[in-house]
């Protein structure tokens, strides 16, 4: 599998623990690839749900995926400031079809004013019971949530001061180069 280059478009697919396709984002422009991470951007991209409902994202969003962390981060670029939607999920894999990960329901949302909320705890509990999440998965996700909160509190990675400006500017450059 050839690693996508900056300016290439990829699809993103999230799955659930039982293997069913949960959601697909059609076009995300790759802004950076390295041995361990992919940063991309999409804007008004088509999203298809598992029940075949389709909708378009409302604003530009930077996406951050890492091969060693059990979370990914979507930075929504809003007029009121960036808002973050962080999925507790497996590290990504990349194949010829898409960037893929398993979504484990729990999410951390960070509002433009800095407020943080842990979301979908009930959904996680229901799926944990239904799909028999192992103790190992439970522990990894607990640790990953703590790591993610630490990143938010210490402005690491996508939460750092210059991240949004740097990567959105790069998106604009690549968009106008095409």
MARGU-249482 format. One record per residue: x, y, z of N, C-alpha, C in turn. Coordinates in steps of 0.2 Angstrom, whole numbers, plus 5000, padded with zeros to 4 digits. Atoms other than C-alpha are relative to their C-alpha. Layout:
<recs>
+------+------+------+------+------+------+------+------+------+
:   nu :   nv :   nw :  cau :  cav :  caw :   cu :   cv :   cw :
+------+------+------+------+------+------+------+------+------+
:    X :    Y :    Z :    X :    Y :    Z :    X :    Y :    Z :
...
+------+------+------+------+------+------+------+------+------+
</recs>
This chain:
<recs>
+------+------+------+------+------+------+------+------+------+
:   nu :   nv :   nw :  cau :  cav :  caw :   cu :   cv :   cw :
+------+------+------+------+------+------+------+------+------+
: 5004 : 4994 : 5000 : 5000 : 5000 : 5000 : 5004 : 5006 : 5000 :
: 4996 : 4993 : 5000 : 5007 : 5017 : 4995 : 4997 : 5005 : 5004 :
: 5002 : 4995 : 4995 : 5006 : 5030 : 5008 : 4997 : 5006 : 4996 :
: 5003 : 4994 : 5003 : 4995 : 5045 : 5002 : 5005 : 5006 : 5001 :
: 4996 : 4994 : 5000 : 5005 : 5061 : 4998 : 4996 : 5006 : 5002 :
: 5004 : 4994 : 4999 : 5000 : 5078 : 5003 : 4996 : 5003 : 4994 :
: 5004 : 4998 : 5006 : 4986 : 5084 : 4992 : 4996 : 4995 : 4997 :
: 5004 : 5006 : 5002 : 4979 : 5067 : 4989 : 4994 : 5000 : 5004 :
: 5006 : 5001 : 4996 : 4961 : 5063 : 4994 : 4999 : 4993 : 5002 :
: 5002 : 5007 : 4997 : 4956 : 5048 : 5005 : 4993 : 5000 : 5003 :
: 5007 : 5001 : 4996 : 4940 : 5041 : 5012 : 5002 : 4998 : 5007 :
: 4999 : 5002 : 4993 : 4939 : 5038 : 5030 : 4994 : 4996 : 5002 :
: 5006 : 5004 : 4998 : 4928 : 5024 : 5037 : 5001 : 4998 : 5007 :
: 5000 : 5003 : 4993 : 4924 : 5020 : 5055 : 4995 : 4994 : 5000 :
: 5003 : 5006 : 4998 : 4918 : 5003 : 5061 : 4998 : 5000 : 5007 :
: 5002 : 5002 : 4993 : 4910 : 4996 : 5076 : 5004 : 4994 : 5002 :
: 4996 : 5006 : 4998 : 4918 : 4982 : 5087 : 4998 : 4994 : 4997 :
: 5002 : 5006 : 5003 : 4907 : 4969 : 5079 : 5002 : 5000 : 4992 :
: 4997 : 5000 : 5007 : 4915 : 4974 : 5062 : 4995 : 5003 : 4995 :
: 5004 : 4997 : 5005 : 4900 : 4983 : 5054 : 5002 : 5007 : 4999 :
: 4999 : 4993 : 5002 : 4903 : 4999 : 5044 : 4996 : 5005 : 5004 :
: 5004 : 4995 : 4996 : 4897 : 5014 : 5055 : 4999 : 5006 : 4996 :
: 5000 : 4994 : 5003 : 4901 : 5029 : 5045 : 5006 : 5001 : 4995 :
: 4995 : 4999 : 5005 : 4911 : 5035 : 5029 : 5000 : 5007 : 4998 :
: 4999 : 4993 : 5003 : 4918 : 5052 : 5025 : 5003 : 4999 : 4993 :
: 4997 : 5001 : 5007 : 4921 : 5053 : 5006 : 5006 : 5003 : 4999 :
: 4994 : 4997 : 5002 : 4934 : 5066 : 5003 : 5004 : 5004 : 5005 :
: 4996 : 4996 : 4995 : 4948 : 5071 : 5015 : 5007 : 5001 : 4997 :
: 4994 : 4998 : 5003 : 4963 : 5080 : 5008 : 5006 : 4999 : 5005 :
: 4995 : 5002 : 4996 : 4979 : 5073 : 5016 : 5005 : 5006 : 5000 :
: 4996 : 4995 : 4999 : 4990 : 5087 : 5023 : 5007 : 4998 : 5002 :
: 4993 : 5003 : 4998 : 5004 : 5077 : 5031 : 4999 : 4993 : 5002 :
: 4999 : 5007 : 4998 : 5009 : 5059 : 5033 : 5007 : 4999 : 5002 :
: 4993 : 5002 : 4997 : 5023 : 5052 : 5043 : 4999 : 4993 : 5002 :
: 5000 : 5007 : 4998 : 5027 : 5035 : 5050 : 4994 : 4999 : 5004 :
: 5005 : 5001 : 4995 : 5014 : 5037 : 5064 : 4994 : 5004 : 4999 :
: 5006 : 4996 : 5000 : 5002 : 5050 : 5059 : 4998 : 5003 : 4993 :
: 5003 : 4997 : 5006 : 4990 : 5057 : 5046 : 4996 : 5006 : 5002 :
: 5004 : 4994 : 4999 : 4983 : 5075 : 5046 : 4997 : 5002 : 4994 :
: 5003 : 4998 : 5006 : 4970 : 5080 : 5034 : 4995 : 5005 : 5001 :
: 5005 : 4995 : 5000 : 4956 : 5092 : 5030 : 4994 : 4998 : 4996 :
: 5005 : 5000 : 5005 : 4939 : 5091 : 5023 : 4995 : 5006 : 5002 :
: 5005 : 4994 : 5000 : 4925 : 5104 : 5020 : 4994 : 4998 : 4996 :
: 5007 : 5002 : 5003 : 4907 : 5100 : 5016 : 5001 : 4994 : 4996 :
: 4999 : 5007 : 5003 : 4912 : 5082 : 5012 : 4993 : 4996 : 5002 :
: 5005 : 5004 : 4999 : 4899 : 5069 : 5010 : 5001 : 4995 : 5005 :
: 4999 : 5005 : 4995 : 4896 : 5058 : 5025 : 4994 : 4995 : 4999 :
: 5005 : 5005 : 5001 : 4886 : 5041 : 5023 : 5000 : 4996 : 5007 :
: 5001 : 5004 : 4994 : 4879 : 5033 : 5039 : 4999 : 4992 : 4998 :
: 5001 : 5007 : 5001 : 4877 : 5014 : 5041 : 4993 : 4998 : 4997 :
: 5007 : 5002 : 5002 : 4858 : 5015 : 5038 : 4999 : 5004 : 4993 :
: 5000 : 4997 : 5007 : 4863 : 5024 : 5021 : 4998 : 5007 : 5000 :
: 5001 : 4993 : 5000 : 4858 : 5041 : 5027 : 5006 : 5004 : 4997 :
: 4994 : 4997 : 5003 : 4869 : 5054 : 5018 : 4999 : 5008 : 5002 :
: 5000 : 4993 : 4998 : 4873 : 5072 : 5024 : 5007 : 5003 : 4998 :
: 4994 : 4996 : 5001 : 4887 : 5085 : 5021 : 5002 : 5003 : 5007 :
: 4998 : 4996 : 4994 : 4898 : 5092 : 5035 : 4999 : 5007 : 4998 :
: 5001 : 4993 : 5001 : 4895 : 5110 : 5038 : 5005 : 5005 : 5000 :
: 4994 : 4995 : 5000 : 4912 : 5118 : 5040 : 5006 : 4996 : 4999 :
: 4994 : 5003 : 5001 : 4930 : 5114 : 5037 : 5002 : 4996 : 5007 :
: 4998 : 5004 : 4994 : 4937 : 5101 : 5049 : 5007 : 4997 : 4998 :
: 4994 : 5003 : 5000 : 4955 : 5096 : 5052 : 4999 : 4993 : 5004 :
: 5001 : 5007 : 4997 : 4957 : 5077 : 5056 : 5007 : 4998 : 5002 :
: 4994 : 5003 : 4998 : 4971 : 5069 : 5066 : 5000 : 4993 : 5002 :
: 5000 : 5007 : 4998 : 4975 : 5051 : 5067 : 5007 : 4998 : 5001 :
: 4994 : 5002 : 4998 : 4989 : 5042 : 5075 : 5000 : 4992 : 5001 :
: 5000 : 5007 : 5000 : 4995 : 5024 : 5074 : 5001 : 4997 : 5007 :
: 4999 : 5003 : 4994 : 4999 : 5022 : 5092 : 4995 : 5002 : 5006 :
: 5005 : 4997 : 4995 : 4985 : 5032 : 5101 : 4993 : 4997 : 4998 :
: 5007 : 5003 : 5001 : 4967 : 5025 : 5104 : 4995 : 5006 : 5000 :
: 5005 : 4995 : 5001 : 4959 : 5041 : 5099 : 5002 : 5004 : 4994 :
: 4999 : 4995 : 5006 : 4957 : 5053 : 5084 : 4997 : 5006 : 5002 :
: 5002 : 4994 : 4998 : 4954 : 5071 : 5084 : 4997 : 5004 : 4994 :
: 5003 : 4996 : 5005 : 4942 : 5081 : 5073 : 5000 : 5007 : 5003 :
: 5000 : 4993 : 4998 : 4945 : 5100 : 5074 : 4995 : 5004 : 4995 :
: 5005 : 4997 : 5005 : 4929 : 5109 : 5067 : 5002 : 5008 : 5001 :
: 4998 : 4993 : 5001 : 4934 : 5127 : 5061 : 4993 : 5004 : 5000 :
: 5006 : 4996 : 5000 : 4919 : 5138 : 5067 : 5001 : 5007 : 5001 :
: 5000 : 4993 : 5000 : 4916 : 5156 : 5067 : 5002 : 5002 : 5008 :
: 4999 : 4998 : 4993 : 4916 : 5156 : 5086 : 5007 : 4997 : 5003 :
: 4994 : 5003 : 4998 : 4933 : 5147 : 5087 : 5000 : 4992 : 4999 :
: 5000 : 5007 : 5001 : 4939 : 5129 : 5085 : 4996 : 4996 : 5005 :
: 5003 : 5005 : 4995 : 4928 : 5115 : 5093 : 5003 : 4993 : 4998 :
: 4996 : 5006 : 5001 : 4936 : 5098 : 5095 : 4995 : 4994 : 5001 :
: 5004 : 5006 : 4999 : 4927 : 5081 : 5093 : 5005 : 4994 : 5000 :
: 4995 : 5005 : 5000 : 4938 : 5067 : 5099 : 4997 : 4993 : 5001 :
: 5003 : 5007 : 5000 : 4933 : 5049 : 5096 : 5005 : 4995 : 5004 :
: 4996 : 5006 : 4998 : 4940 : 5035 : 5107 : 4999 : 4994 : 4996 :
: 5000 : 5004 : 5006 : 4945 : 5023 : 5094 : 5006 : 4996 : 4999 :
: 4993 : 5003 : 5002 : 4958 : 5011 : 5088 : 5004 : 5004 : 4996 :
: 4996 : 4997 : 5005 : 4973 : 5017 : 5080 : 4998 : 4999 : 4993 :
: 5003 : 5001 : 5007 : 4970 : 5019 : 5061 : 5005 : 4995 : 4997 :
: 4996 : 5004 : 5005 : 4975 : 5007 : 5048 : 4998 : 5003 : 4993 :
: 5001 : 4997 : 5006 : 4976 : 5012 : 5030 : 5001 : 4995 : 4994 :
: 4999 : 5005 : 5006 : 4973 : 5001 : 5014 : 4998 : 5004 : 4994 :
: 5001 : 4997 : 5007 : 4969 : 5005 : 4996 : 4993 : 5003 : 5000 :
: 5006 : 4998 : 5000 : 4951 : 5008 : 5001 : 4999 : 5006 : 5004 :
: 5001 : 4995 : 4996 : 4952 : 5020 : 5015 : 5004 : 5000 : 5006 :
: 4997 : 5000 : 4993 : 4959 : 5025 : 5032 : 4994 : 4998 : 5004 :
: 5005 : 5004 : 4997 : 4950 : 5014 : 5044 : 5001 : 5000 : 5008 :
: 4999 : 5001 : 4993 : 4947 : 5013 : 5063 : 4994 : 4997 : 5003 :
: 5006 : 5002 : 4996 : 4935 : 5005 : 5076 : 4998 : 5005 : 5005 :
: 5002 : 4995 : 4996 : 4925 : 5018 : 5085 : 4997 : 4997 : 5006 :
: 5002 : 5003 : 4994 : 4922 : 5014 : 5103 : 4995 : 5004 : 5004 :
: 5006 : 4996 : 4998 : 4907 : 5026 : 5106 : 5002 : 5006 : 5004 :
: 4999 : 4994 : 4995 : 4915 : 5037 : 5120 : 5003 : 5006 : 4996 :
: 4997 : 4994 : 5003 : 4919 : 5055 : 5114 : 5001 : 5005 : 5005 :
: 4999 : 4994 : 4996 : 4926 : 5070 : 5122 : 4999 : 5006 : 4995 :
: 5001 : 4994 : 5004 : 4920 : 5086 : 5115 : 5003 : 5006 : 5004 :
: 4997 : 4994 : 4997 : 4929 : 5102 : 5118 : 4997 : 5006 : 4996 :
: 5003 : 4995 : 5003 : 4920 : 5118 : 5115 : 5005 : 5006 : 4999 :
: 4996 : 4994 : 5001 : 4927 : 5135 : 5109 : 5002 : 5003 : 5006 :
: 4998 : 4996 : 4993 : 4927 : 5142 : 5127 : 5004 : 4995 : 5004 :
: 4996 : 5004 : 4996 : 4937 : 5127 : 5133 : 4997 : 4995 : 5004 :
: 5004 : 5005 : 4996 : 4923 : 5117 : 5141 : 5001 : 4993 : 4997 :
: 4999 : 5007 : 5002 : 4926 : 5098 : 5140 : 4994 : 4996 : 5002 :
: 5005 : 5005 : 4998 : 4912 : 5085 : 5140 : 5002 : 4993 : 4997 :
: 5000 : 5007 : 5002 : 4913 : 5066 : 5140 : 4993 : 4998 : 4997 :
: 5007 : 5002 : 5003 : 4899 : 5060 : 5128 : 4999 : 4992 : 4999 :
: 5002 : 5006 : 5002 : 4890 : 5044 : 5125 : 5002 : 4994 : 5004 :
: 4998 : 5005 : 4995 : 4895 : 5035 : 5141 : 4994 : 4994 : 5000 :
: 5005 : 5005 : 5000 : 4878 : 5026 : 5140 : 5000 : 4995 : 4994 :
: 4999 : 5004 : 5006 : 4881 : 5020 : 5122 : 5006 : 4995 : 5001 :
: 4994 : 5005 : 4999 : 4898 : 5013 : 5127 : 4998 : 4995 : 5005 :
: 5002 : 5005 : 4995 : 4890 : 5004 : 5142 : 4996 : 4994 : 4996 :
: 5004 : 5005 : 5003 : 4877 : 4996 : 5131 : 5004 : 4996 : 4995 :
: 4996 : 5004 : 5005 : 4889 : 4991 : 5117 : 5005 : 4995 : 5003 :
: 4995 : 5004 : 4996 : 4902 : 4985 : 5130 : 4996 : 4993 : 5002 :
: 5004 : 5006 : 4998 : 4888 : 4973 : 5136 : 4998 : 4995 : 4994 :
: 5003 : 5004 : 5006 : 4881 : 4968 : 5119 : 5006 : 4997 : 4996 :
: 4995 : 5003 : 5004 : 4898 : 4965 : 5110 : 5006 : 4997 : 5004 :
: 4995 : 5003 : 4996 : 4908 : 4959 : 5125 : 5007 : 5003 : 5000 :
: 4993 : 4996 : 5000 : 4922 : 4972 : 5126 : 5004 : 4996 : 5005 :
: 4995 : 5003 : 4995 : 4937 : 4964 : 5135 : 5002 : 5005 : 5005 :
: 4997 : 4996 : 4994 : 4944 : 4970 : 5151 : 5006 : 5004 : 4997 :
: 4994 : 4996 : 5003 : 4960 : 4975 : 5140 : 4997 : 5006 : 4997 :
: 5003 : 4994 : 5004 : 4949 : 4986 : 5129 : 4998 : 5005 : 5004 :
: 5002 : 4995 : 4995 : 4941 : 4994 : 5144 : 5006 : 5004 : 5003 :
: 4994 : 4996 : 4997 : 4958 : 4998 : 5152 : 5003 : 5004 : 4995 :
: 4997 : 4996 : 5006 : 4965 : 5004 : 5135 : 4996 : 5007 : 4999 :
: 5004 : 4994 : 5001 : 4951 : 5016 : 5133 : 5000 : 5005 : 5006 :
: 5000 : 4996 : 4994 : 4951 : 5022 : 5151 : 5007 : 5004 : 5000 :
: 4993 : 4997 : 5000 : 4970 : 5026 : 5149 : 5000 : 5005 : 4994 :
: 5000 : 4995 : 5006 : 4967 : 5034 : 5132 : 4996 : 5006 : 5001 :
: 5004 : 4994 : 4998 : 4954 : 5045 : 5139 : 5004 : 5005 : 5004 :
: 4996 : 4996 : 4996 : 4966 : 5051 : 5152 : 5005 : 5003 : 4996 :
: 4994 : 4997 : 5004 : 4980 : 5054 : 5139 : 4997 : 5005 : 4996 :
: 5003 : 4994 : 5004 : 4968 : 5064 : 5128 : 4998 : 5006 : 5004 :
: 5002 : 4994 : 4995 : 4962 : 5075 : 5143 : 5007 : 5003 : 5001 :
: 4993 : 4997 : 4998 : 4981 : 5078 : 5147 : 5002 : 5004 : 4994 :
: 4998 : 4996 : 5006 : 4984 : 5083 : 5129 : 4996 : 5006 : 4999 :
: 5004 : 4994 : 5000 : 4969 : 5095 : 5130 : 5002 : 5005 : 5005 :
: 4998 : 4996 : 4994 : 4974 : 5102 : 5147 : 5007 : 5003 : 4998 :
: 4994 : 4998 : 5001 : 4992 : 5104 : 5141 : 5002 : 5003 : 4993 :
: 5000 : 4997 : 5007 : 4988 : 5110 : 5123 : 5005 : 4996 : 4996 :
: 4995 : 5004 : 5004 : 4998 : 5096 : 5115 : 4996 : 4998 : 4993 :
: 5002 : 5003 : 5007 : 4996 : 5090 : 5096 : 4995 : 5005 : 4998 :
: 5005 : 4996 : 5003 : 4980 : 5097 : 5088 : 4997 : 5005 : 5005 :
: 5002 : 4995 : 4995 : 4976 : 5107 : 5104 : 5005 : 5006 : 5001 :
: 4995 : 4995 : 5000 : 4992 : 5117 : 5102 : 4998 : 5007 : 4997 :
: 5002 : 4993 : 5002 : 4991 : 5136 : 5099 : 5000 : 5001 : 4992 :
: 5000 : 4999 : 5007 : 4997 : 5136 : 5081 : 4998 : 4995 : 4995 :
: 5002 : 5006 : 5004 : 4990 : 5119 : 5075 : 4995 : 5002 : 4994 :
: 5005 : 4999 : 5004 : 4974 : 5126 : 5067 : 5002 : 5005 : 4994 :
: 4998 : 4995 : 5005 : 4982 : 5141 : 5058 : 5005 : 4996 : 4995 :
: 4995 : 5004 : 5005 : 4997 : 5130 : 5051 : 4996 : 4996 : 4995 :
: 5003 : 5005 : 5004 : 4986 : 5116 : 5045 : 4995 : 5002 : 4995 :
: 5006 : 4997 : 5004 : 4971 : 5126 : 5038 : 5004 : 5004 : 4994 :
: 4996 : 4997 : 5005 : 4984 : 5137 : 5029 : 5002 : 4996 : 4995 :
: 4997 : 5005 : 5005 : 4992 : 5122 : 5021 : 4995 : 4997 : 4996 :
: 5006 : 5002 : 5004 : 4975 : 5116 : 5016 : 4998 : 5005 : 4994 :
: 5002 : 4995 : 5005 : 4971 : 5132 : 5007 : 5006 : 5000 : 4995 :
: 4995 : 5000 : 5005 : 4988 : 5132 : 4998 : 5000 : 4994 : 4996 :
: 5000 : 5006 : 5004 : 4986 : 5114 : 4992 : 4993 : 5000 : 4996 :
: 5006 : 4999 : 5003 : 4968 : 5118 : 4987 : 5001 : 5005 : 4994 :
: 4999 : 4995 : 5006 : 4973 : 5133 : 4976 : 5006 : 4998 : 4995 :
: 4995 : 5003 : 5004 : 4988 : 5123 : 4969 : 4997 : 4996 : 4995 :
: 5003 : 5005 : 5005 : 4977 : 5110 : 4961 : 4997 : 5003 : 4994 :
+------+------+------+------+------+------+------+------+------+
</recs>
